Amino acid sequence: MTWDPLPAGAGAVMYRVYQRKGVGTWWLVAVVTDDALGALAPGRLGIVDAADFWPWPSGWIPQGARCYSVTAVSNHGLEGPLSAEVCGNPP
């Protein structure tokens, strides 16, 4: 799953990736810096969600779609609002 990062002039120094765990409940799963931008898709922030990889125990196959959202954190440490959710079913 991928998202467009903010323009360079927006002052984002990192992004936080959250997984939705329920209505209004989110779990922080990653902090992404500019070094990782474009690793999955050119110019985009991305995360790979696959069964049998962290944070899922070996041999456990999750059921149904999982949804993620990101926030941008400014150079002043302020976290912006959640992005739109991106949902998918791992292979």
C-alpha positions as CSV (number, residue, x, y, z in Angstrom):
1,M,0.0,0.0,0.0
2,T,1.4,3.4,-0.8
3,W,0.7,7.1,-0.1
4,D,1.9,10.4,-1.6
5,P,4.3,12.2,0.8
6,L,3.8,15.9,1.4
7,P,5.8,18.4,-0.7
8,A,9.3,19.0,0.5
9,G,8.4,22.6,1.6
10,A,5.7,21.3,4.0
11,G,8.4,20.5,6.6
12,A,7.5,16.8,7.3
13,V,10.5,15.0,8.7
14,M,8.9,11.6,9.1
15,Y,5.7,9.7,8.7
16,R,3.9,7.4,11.1
17,V,2.0,4.5,9.8
18,Y,-1.0,3.2,11.8
19,Q,-3.1,0.1,11.4
20,R,-6.8,0.4,12.3
21,K,-7.7,-2.0,15.1
22,G,-11.3,-1.0,15.6
23,V,-13.6,2.0,15.5
24,G,-11.4,4.9,16.6
25,T,-8.5,2.7,17.6
26,W,-5.2,2.8,15.8
27,W,-1.9,0.9,16.3
28,L,1.4,2.5,15.4
29,V,3.3,0.0,13.2
30,A,6.1,2.1,11.6
31,V,7.9,5.4,11.6
32,V,9.2,6.2,8.1
33,T,11.9,8.8,7.2
34,D,12.8,10.3,3.9
35,D,15.4,7.6,3.4
36,A,12.6,5.0,2.8
37,L,10.5,7.1,0.5
38,G,10.3,5.5,-2.9
39,A,11.5,2.1,-1.8
40,L,8.3,0.4,-3.0
41,A,7.0,2.9,-5.6
42,P,8.9,5.9,-7.0
43,G,8.2,9.1,-5.0
44,R,5.7,7.4,-2.6
45,L,5.6,6.2,1.0
46,G,4.8,2.5,1.2
47,I,4.3,-0.4,3.5
48,V,4.1,-4.1,2.7
49,D,1.6,-6.2,4.7
50,A,2.1,-9.9,4.3
51,A,0.9,-12.9,6.3
52,D,3.7,-14.7,8.2
53,F,5.8,-11.6,8.6
54,W,6.1,-9.1,11.4
55,P,3.8,-8.3,13.3
56,W,2.0,-11.6,12.5
57,P,3.2,-14.8,14.2
58,S,4.7,-17.5,12.0
59,G,2.0,-19.8,10.6
60,W,-0.8,-17.4,11.4
61,I,-2.9,-16.4,8.4
62,P,-4.9,-13.2,9.1
63,Q,-8.5,-13.1,7.8
64,G,-10.0,-10.1,5.9
65,A,-8.7,-6.7,4.9
66,R,-6.5,-4.6,7.1
67,C,-6.6,-0.8,6.9
68,Y,-3.7,1.6,7.3
69,S,-3.4,5.4,7.5
70,V,-0.4,7.7,7.8
71,T,0.4,11.0,9.5
72,A,3.1,13.5,8.9
73,V,5.3,14.8,11.7
74,S,6.8,18.2,11.3
75,N,10.3,19.4,12.2
76,H,8.7,20.9,15.3
77,G,7.4,17.5,16.4
78,L,3.8,18.2,15.6
79,E,1.8,15.3,14.2
80,G,-0.8,16.1,11.5
81,P,-4.2,14.4,10.9
82,L,-4.6,10.8,9.7
83,S,-4.7,10.4,5.9
84,A,-7.4,8.5,4.2
85,E,-7.4,4.8,4.9
86,V,-5.9,2.3,2.5
87,C,-7.1,-1.2,2.9
88,G,-5.9,-4.5,1.5
89,N,-5.8,-8.3,1.9
90,P,-2.4,-9.8,2.3
91,P,-1.4,-12.6,0.0
